[in-house]
Amino acid sequence: MSRVIFMCGPAGSGKSTYAKGLEAQGMTRLSTDVAAWERGIKTMPLLPEIRAEIQAELQTRLLTLVREGRDVVLDFSFHSRQMRDEWRALLAPHGIVPETIYLATPRETVLERVRARQGGHSDDFRLTEELAARYFDGFEVPAAEEGPLQVIHNGEGI
């Protein structure tokens, strides 16, 4: 059975760095940012209709990988419990209970990382400080009752 991991944290928390480590260990990484970049989109946030198209494509890809028995890391923010629940519901008919890895990175570290972005690749989207702060402040931290949860504090190891 496939292993599926939700990378969870606001922009700048270290999700993509951590997810790339899992990818190097053999997991397939799916990323909204990568999919947007491949479409030629170089700015965030995405228009709602574009985000919906990309999410639908990624859901289809995820289910294909799961049917093939592949392990997948979803390099998204998973910013709300509702979003996490929707993706869990997608996987439930396949008997998969995803693991969540939450990067509990301090606000100032997150904002500093976002300020340092150059916009040179898909994991380096520039965001205004206001938008990054809004993402951080509006982020819903995952709870243990949501399912398997690993919390990495302060961006340790990233």
C-alpha positions in Angstrom: 0.0 0.0 0.0 1.2 3.5 -0.8 2.5 5.9 1.8 1.2 9.4 1.4 2.6 12.4 3.3 1.0 15.8 3.6 3.7 18.5 4.0 2.0 21.1 6.2 3.1 24.7 7.0 2.9 28.2 5.7 5.0 29.6 2.9 8.6 29.8 4.0 8.3 27.1 6.7 10.7 24.6 4.9 8.1 22.2 3.3 9.7 22.0 -0.1 13.2 21.5 1.4 11.9 18.6 3.6 9.8 17.2 0.7 12.8 17.1 -1.6 14.6 15.0 1.0 11.7 12.5 0.9 11.8 12.7 -2.9 15.6 11.8 -2.8 14.6 8.7 -0.7 12.2 7.5 -3.5 8.9 9.3 -2.9 7.2 11.1 -5.7 6.7 14.8 -4.9 3.6 16.6 -6.1 3.6 20.4 -5.7 1.1 23.1 -6.6 4.0 25.5 -7.0 5.8 23.3 -9.4 2.6 22.7 -11.5 2.0 26.5 -11.6 5.6 27.2 -12.6 5.4 24.6 -15.4 2.4 26.5 -16.7 4.5 29.6 -16.9 3.0 31.2 -13.8 5.6 33.2 -11.9 3.5 35.1 -9.4 1.4 34.1 -6.4 -1.4 33.9 -5.3 -3.0 31.8 -8.0 -6.3 32.8 -9.5 -9.0 30.6 -7.9 -9.9 28.9 -11.2 -6.2 28.2 -12.0 -5.7 26.8 -8.4 -8.8 24.5 -8.9 -7.5 23.2 -12.3 -4.0 22.5 -10.8 -5.5 20.8 -7.7 -7.8 18.6 -9.9 -4.7 17.6 -12.0 -2.7 16.8 -8.9 -5.6 14.7 -7.4 -5.7 12.7 -10.6 -2.0 12.2 -10.5 -2.0 11.2 -6.8 -4.7 8.6 -7.4 -2.8 7.2 -10.3 0.4 6.9 -8.2 -1.5 5.3 -5.4 -3.0 2.7 -7.7 0.6 2.0 -8.9 1.6 1.5 -5.2 4.0 4.5 -5.3 4.8 6.6 -2.2 3.9 10.2 -2.5 4.7 13.4 -0.7 2.2 16.3 -1.3 4.3 19.5 -1.0 1.3 21.9 -0.4 0.7 24.2 2.5 -2.4 22.2 3.7 -3.3 25.6 5.3 -6.7 24.5 6.7 -8.2 21.5 8.3 -10.9 21.6 5.6 -8.2 21.2 2.9 -6.6 18.4 4.8 -9.9 16.7 5.3 -10.8 16.9 1.6 -7.5 15.3 0.6 -8.0 12.6 3.3 -11.4 11.9 1.9 -9.9 11.5 -1.6 -7.5 8.8 -0.2 -9.9 7.0 2.1 -11.6 4.8 -0.5 -8.1 3.4 -1.3 -7.5 2.5 2.3 -4.8 5.1 2.8 -4.4 7.2 5.9 -2.0 10.0 5.1 0.7 11.1 7.5 1.0 14.9 8.2 4.4 16.5 8.7 3.9 19.9 10.1 6.8 22.4 10.1 6.3 24.6 13.1 8.6 27.3 12.1 8.6 30.7 13.9 6.9 33.6 12.2 10.1 35.7 11.9 12.0 32.8 10.3 9.2 32.3 7.8 9.1 36.0 6.9 12.9 36.2 6.6 13.0 33.2 4.3 10.2 34.7 2.1 12.0 38.0 2.0 15.2 36.2 0.7 13.4 34.6 -2.2 14.5 35.5 -5.7 11.8 34.0 -7.8 14.3 31.9 -9.7 12.4 28.6 -9.6 9.2 26.9 -8.6 10.1 26.6 -4.9 11.2 30.2 -4.7 8.0 32.2 -5.5 8.3 35.8 -4.3 5.6 36.9 -2.0 4.9 40.3 -0.5 5.7 40.5 3.2 2.0 41.4 3.7 0.9 38.2 1.9 3.4 36.0 3.7 2.3 37.4 7.0 -1.4 36.8 6.1 -0.6 33.2 5.1 1.2 32.7 8.4 -1.4 34.3 10.6 -4.3 32.5 8.9 -2.7 29.1 9.0 -4.7 26.4 10.8 -2.2 24.2 12.8 -3.0 20.5 12.4 -4.3 18.6 15.5 -3.4 15.1 16.6 -7.0 13.9 16.1 -6.6 14.5 12.4 -4.5 11.4 12.1 -0.8 10.5 12.2 1.1 13.7 12.8 4.8 14.6 13.1 5.7 18.1 14.3 9.1 19.5 13.4 9.7 22.5 15.6 11.6 25.6 14.5 12.5 24.2 11.1 14.9 21.7 12.7 17.0 19.8 10.1 16.0 22.2 7.3 
